[in-house]
Amino acid sequence: MFIRKKQSWQLPESEVTDHNVFLNRRQFINGAMGLATAAMATPGFAETKPTGEVIENVKNSDFSTEEKLTSYQDITTYNNFYEFGTDKQSPAILAADFPDPNKPWMIKIDGQCDNPGDYEYTELLKGKTLEERIYRMRCVEGWSMVIPWIGIPLADILKAAKPNANAKFVEFTTLFDPQQMPGQNRRVLQWPYIEGLRIDEAMHPLTILATGLYGHEMPGQNGAPIRLVVPWKYGFKSIKSIVRIRFVEEMPLTAWMHANAGEYGFYSNVNPEVDHPRWSQKRERRIGEFLKRETLMFNGYGEEVASLYDGMDLRKYF
């Protein structure tokens, strides 16, 4: 008799939401809407079903949590994606037709590796088994979601590039195109957006490159066509719309470190014992719920990732 052993982060099946909660993908009308319109928009304008392409042949993953899913509507209308505006609703409007389907999406892989190259992103997926990974996502702002991503382990891509002995970190870069991404016309961050991981973090089995969610292709506002997902770190570490993956010897200067290294450190592991300078990180508000809940160390993935930081003072290396 086969008995499935629950992983440390999983909750009882009684808390699982049926997939009939799938809601909308693109929520607002197309057209030339400005940021002022975005500020007034509400999820009430949303469509009731996803309109993106269905992703076939997706494998279920034992890495998934069984917690109640956040609705598709909330996942796709409550976004931080400053390339499309600094409020939560602008990305759903301004990224509705992103990326341009007439332009190939290219990803450069280079740096300290023996097999660099330039790839149309679907080339990187060929021969790979897509998995649904239901992960918690904790924002540094104190809210959280549970999101059913579809993707592949990042390690599959990195190993093929054959990093050499000098590769200590992996640097990721978002597309820079102010015409498609109007938020880049404002200097709220240093563009293009850059993030990074230590190479052992990047190679960890929980780290994925996601190309979809809720069974459909990735919406623009959530990081189409391909983004990083690192579930034990605050959400801003999971960089969106990636165009470059570079192996480097020195720790990358990330976009939020450049903006304020005293508030947004390189590691940015979810840690309820290290408060943000302007608010507590001990509790979080799950989107769609009224009451707050306790925040878990490493967002509940400590059994799997805590060993990566053995001997490190996580108050210093925040």
Secondary structure, 3 states (H helix, E strand, C coil): CCCCCCCCCCCCHHHCCCHHHCCCCCCCCCCCCCHHHHHHCCHHHCCCCCCCCECCCCEECCCCCCCCCCCHHHHHHCCCCHHHCCCCCHHHHHCCCCCCCCCCCEEEEEECECCCEEEEHHHHHCCCCCEEEEEEEECCCCEEEEEEEEEEEHHHHHHHHCECCCCCEEEEEECCCCCCCHHHHCCCCCCCCEEEEEHHHHCCCCCEEEEEECCEECCHHHCCCCEEECCCECHHHCCCCEEEEEEECCCCCCHHHHHHCCCCCCCCECCCCCCECCECCCEEEECCCCCCEECCHHHHCHHHHHHHHCCCCCCCCC
